[in-house]
Amino acid sequence: MGKAQILIVEDERKLSRLLQLELDYENYETTVVDNGKDALRQVEEGQWDLVLLDIMLPELSGLEVLRRVRRTDEATPIILLTARDQVHDKVSGLDHGANDYITKPFQIEELLARIRVHLRQPVKEAITQGNVIKVCDMEINLDAHEVQRAGQAIQLTPREFDLLACLAQNKNIVLTREQLIEHVWGYDYFGDTNVVDVYIRYLRQKIDNGFDYPCIQTVRGVGYSIKDHA
């Protein structure tokens, strides 16, 4: 398998150079452009595994690039690079099909972790039909909305169940808070992603406390996962 191809769209030269150096070091193949028109041309003409897209760009904004790209390409993962005060732009970006966003200034380790997440398989829908998921020593019946761990029935609220189901269907994959918001709360959710942390705490109290080992794992700076116990 060849190197993953990543397009960096950033007009701050120091930042774009830093991103390129770090990603090259991680064995990704990178191309850098510094304006929206060149970004749109590159995305339309190239084959990219992932795009890092700054919102504030000359000639064509990052959101407009995103909007046009998503008319014909819904698959390429796009991570927005945003300023801390651009709350409306973050929401608009997610509404127009961005997969994730990261707020400047950010730690490069966090960005690299998010890139790894999005270069793996896409998030599955939280609820399907006719399945029982087995993970750890837990069984999740998606039709009946029932959960058992080590043979013990566990009562969950509908939102807790949807969150657990989403994590379980993507077991061994780290999901970001934004991905969980999108697939459990929905695109129209407008609020702090800390709500995910609150519900993870609720879940842990019910499915982890009092059992032999924890099922839900925290990956600092990235999100959460459920992993099969070795």
C-alpha positions in Angstrom: 0.0 0.0 0.0 1.4 3.4 -1.0 1.6 6.5 1.1 -1.6 8.3 2.0 -2.0 11.5 -0.1 -2.9 14.5 2.0 -3.7 18.0 0.7 -2.8 20.9 3.0 -4.8 24.1 2.3 -3.3 26.8 4.6 -2.3 30.4 3.8 -0.2 30.9 6.9 3.2 29.9 5.5 4.8 29.0 8.8 2.0 26.8 9.8 1.7 25.1 6.4 5.4 24.4 6.4 5.2 22.9 9.9 2.3 20.7 8.9 4.1 19.5 5.8 7.3 18.7 7.7 5.3 16.8 10.4 3.2 14.8 8.0 6.1 14.0 5.7 7.9 12.7 8.8 4.9 10.5 9.5 5.3 9.0 6.1 2.4 10.8 4.4 2.7 12.3 0.9 1.7 16.0 1.1 0.9 18.9 -1.3 0.4 22.5 0.0 -1.7 25.2 -1.6 -2.4 28.6 0.0 -5.7 29.8 -1.6 -9.2 28.5 -2.1 -9.2 28.4 -5.9 -6.0 26.3 -6.1 -7.5 24.1 -3.4 -10.7 23.5 -5.3 -8.7 22.7 -8.5 -6.5 20.2 -6.6 -9.4 18.4 -5.0 -11.3 18.2 -8.3 -8.3 17.0 -10.3 -6.4 14.8 -7.8 -7.0 11.7 -5.7 -6.7 12.6 -2.1 -7.0 10.4 1.0 -7.6 13.4 3.3 -7.7 17.2 3.0 -6.7 19.7 5.8 -8.7 22.8 4.9 -8.3 26.2 6.6 -11.5 28.2 6.8 -10.0 31.7 6.3 -8.4 31.6 2.8 -7.8 34.2 0.0 -9.8 34.1 -3.3 -12.3 31.5 -2.0 -13.1 30.7 1.6 -12.6 27.2 3.0 -16.3 26.8 3.6 -17.1 27.6 -0.1 -14.4 25.1 -1.2 -16.0 22.5 1.1 -19.5 23.3 -0.2 -18.4 22.9 -3.9 -16.4 19.8 -3.2 -19.3 18.0 -1.5 -21.5 18.5 -4.6 -19.6 15.7 -6.3 -17.4 14.1 -3.6 -18.9 13.0 -0.3 -16.2 10.4 0.5 -12.9 12.3 0.9 -12.3 13.1 4.6 -12.0 16.8 5.2 -10.7 18.3 8.5 -11.3 22.0 8.9 -8.6 24.2 10.6 -10.5 26.9 12.5 -9.8 29.9 14.7 -11.0 29.7 18.3 -13.8 32.2 17.8 -15.3 30.8 14.6 -18.1 28.8 16.3 -20.6 29.6 13.5 -18.1 28.5 10.8 -17.5 25.2 12.7 -21.3 24.5 12.7 -21.6 25.5 9.0 -18.6 23.3 8.1 -20.2 20.3 9.7 -23.5 21.1 8.1 -21.8 21.2 4.7 -20.1 17.8 5.2 -16.8 18.4 7.0 -15.7 15.2 8.8 -14.0 17.0 11.7 -12.5 20.3 12.8 -9.5 21.3 14.9 -9.1 24.6 16.6 -6.0 26.7 16.3 -3.6 26.7 18.1 -3.5 22.9 18.3 -1.0 20.3 19.4 0.4 18.4 16.4 -0.1 15.1 18.2 -3.8 15.8 18.4 -4.0 16.5 14.7 -2.0 13.4 13.8 -4.3 11.3 15.9 -7.4 12.7 14.2 -5.8 12.1 10.8 -5.2 8.5 11.7 -8.8 8.2 12.8 -10.2 9.5 9.5 -7.8 7.5 7.3 -9.4 4.3 8.7 -12.9 3.0 8.0 -15.8 5.5 8.2 -18.1 5.6 11.2 -21.0 3.2 10.9 -24.5 4.3 11.7 -25.4 4.0 15.4 -28.4 1.7 14.9 -29.0 -1.1 12.4 -31.5 -3.9 12.3 -31.3 -7.5 13.3 -28.0 -7.5 15.0 -26.5 -8.4 18.4 -23.1 -6.9 19.0 -20.7 -8.8 21.2 -17.7 -6.9 22.6 -15.8 -7.3 25.8 -18.1 -9.6 27.9 -21.1 -7.6 26.8 -24.0 -8.3 24.4 -25.9 -5.4 22.8 -29.3 -6.3 21.2 -30.0 -3.4 18.7 -33.5 -4.5 18.0 -34.6 -4.9 21.6 -32.4 -2.0 23.0 -31.1 -4.4 25.6 -27.7 -4.6 27.1 -26.1 -7.4 29.2 -22.6 -7.5 30.6 -21.4 -10.8 32.2 -25.0 -12.0 32.1 -26.2 -9.0 34.1 -28.9 -6.8 32.5 -28.0 -3.1 32.3 -30.7 -0.4 32.0 -29.7 2.6 29.7 -31.5 5.7 28.5 -32.2 5.9 24.8 -29.3 8.3 24.3 -26.9 6.2 26.4 -27.9 3.2 24.3 -27.3 5.0 21.0 -23.9 6.1 22.2 -22.9 2.7 23.3 -24.1 1.1 20.1 -22.1 3.6 18.0 -19.0 2.8 19.9 -19.6 -0.9 19.8 -20.3 -1.0 16.1 -16.9 0.7 15.6 -15.1 -1.3 18.2 -11.3 -1.0 18.3 -11.6 2.3 16.4 -11.1 5.7 18.2 -14.1 8.0 17.5 -13.7 11.7 18.0 -16.3 13.7 20.0 -17.4 15.4 16.8 -18.0 12.0 15.1 -20.1 10.9 18.1 -22.1 14.1 18.1 -22.8 13.6 14.4 -23.9 10.0 14.6 -25.6 10.0 18.0 -27.0 13.6 18.4 -27.2 14.4 14.7 -26.1 17.2 12.4 -28.6 19.7 13.8 -27.2 19.5 17.3 -25.9 22.9 18.4 -24.0 22.8 21.7 -20.7 21.9 23.4 -19.1 18.6 22.5 -18.5 18.2 26.3 -22.0 16.6 26.2 -20.2 13.5 24.9 -17.9 13.4 28.0 -21.0 13.7 30.3 -22.7 10.8 28.6 -19.5 8.7 28.6 -19.3 9.2 32.3 -23.0 8.1 32.7 -22.2 5.0 30.6 -19.1 4.1 32.6 -21.1 4.2 35.8 -23.5 1.6 34.4 -21.4 -0.7 32.2 -17.9 -0.5 33.7 -18.2 0.2 37.5 -18.3 -3.1 39.4 -17.0 -5.2 36.6 -13.6 -6.9 36.1 -12.2 -4.4 33.6 -13.3 -1.2 31.7 -14.8 -1.5 28.2 -14.7 2.2 27.3 -11.2 3.6 26.6 -10.2 7.3 26.5 -7.6 8.4 24.0 -6.4 11.8 25.2 -6.8 14.6 22.7 -8.9 12.4 20.4 -11.9 10.7 21.7 -13.2 7.3 22.9 -13.3 3.7 21.8 -14.5 0.3 23.0 -11.9 -2.4 22.7 -12.2 -6.2 22.9 -10.6 -7.4 26.1 -7.5 -9.5 25.3 
